Amino acid sequence: MAKHNILAFIMAGGEGSRLYPLTAERSKPSVPFGARYRIVDFVLSNLVNSGIHAIYLLVQYKSQSLIEHVRMAWALPPTLPGHFITVVPPQMRQGQQWFQGTADAVYQNLNLIRQHSPDLVLVFGADHVYRMDVRQMVEFHLDCRADCTVAALPVPREQASAFGIIDADSQGRILRFLEKPQNPPSMPQDPNRAYASMGNYLFNTEVLEQALIEANARREHDFGQHVLPRLVASGKVYAYDFSQNRVPGVRDYEEPAYWRDVGTLDAYYQAHLDLLGLTPRFDTFNAQWPIISTNYQGPASKFQDACLDNSIVRAGCLIHGAKVKNSILRREVVLEPGVELDGCILMDNVIVKRGAKLRKAIVDRYNVIEAGATIGYDLEADRGRYHVTDSGIVVIPEAQPYATARTSFAEDL
């Protein structure tokens, strides 16, 4: 691919109300994922691994956690010109208002586009778990001589009513957009599947700037609902088939073109299960396309008289006399003797005391589960204390940080 000046905007201001209570104190992109990541790490890793290093992260809702994470995990070398990942809260350059939508967020930052004068502008979401070589989408865009290219995920037609759907011809030219249609149009080459919009867009700079100015004049604020449907009339808006994207280092047992919208608690939980096993659907270990996050400086985990099966455990954990199955533990989790976990996600600094049993539970950070507690075995009782999803996942919200994390456990060692 010829060298092009590409500027990226990441839409990272999402409230993520369907992920509540995990989003009670943080925005959706900053929600932890897996043993060591935040959701935003996936899009940032894709861009950086693709050689795109000029990145603005547009934030809004409860953004402090995300700002701190980016500061600690994503500092690019300042000696390289044009290499930066910068967080941009609403600047209110166009008036006293927050971002009104995805298109309005970029419109309010047109000064940044004019400052850098890029050839192409990427507008990507920050809410998804996936790997993508963005250079291949850029090549497709240039080959088609497109004004705008939309990343499209093939989905079974029977599931398509849950997505924004793209109707495209055999060349990939987009004919129309449909929001969650009951009878979705199929892909030209596959009658059993439809194109779902992934919320990732690539624009020629002049086209984007003009489209945003016109949308603002009409008080239209969203890419998917307003800007893109109007651009379709030009005949130069194309769908890039994400299933054709190939990332180096992906193993044969992984799901090709893995992409998940983890916007609901059930989808978030299921995506974690996709990380488990010797042949996971999505293997986070890929030396050729690493997922980057913070570098934890604490100690390695310690295990004594413990039984672990099909689980992932991050550094700094202390597990003594506990049984852990089909679970993911983030850093500095403490499990005391007699604890049993099955199908659980425990976030940073969670303590589970003696004899407690948890099943299909997501426990946010700083929680202390008292001795002998049972969670996930009596859902009616759990609903009186916690959030329980329709599929029976118990979610315990973030607690206040505690002062002495490991006193009782340290006395047992």
Secondary structure, 3 states (H helix, E strand, C coil): CCCCCEEEEEECCCCCHHHCCCCCCCCHHHCEECCCEECHHHHHHHHHHCCCCEEEEECCCCCHHHHHHHHHHCCCCCCCCCCEEEEECCCCCCCCCCCCCHHHHHHCCHHHHHHHCCCEEEEEECCEEECCCHHHHHHHHHHHCCCEEEEEEEEEHHHHHHCEEEEECCCCEEEEEEECCCCCCCECCECCEEEEEEEEEEEEHHHHHHHHHHHHHCCCCCHHHHHHHHHHCCCCEEEEEHHHCCCCCCCCCCCCCCEEECCCHHHHHHHHHCCCCCCCCCCCCCCCCCCCCCCCCCCCCEEECCEEECCEECCCCEEECCEEECCEECCCCEECCCCEEECCEECCCCEECCCCEEECEEECCCCEECCCCEECCCHHHHHCCCEECCCCCEEECCCCCCCCCCHHHHHHC
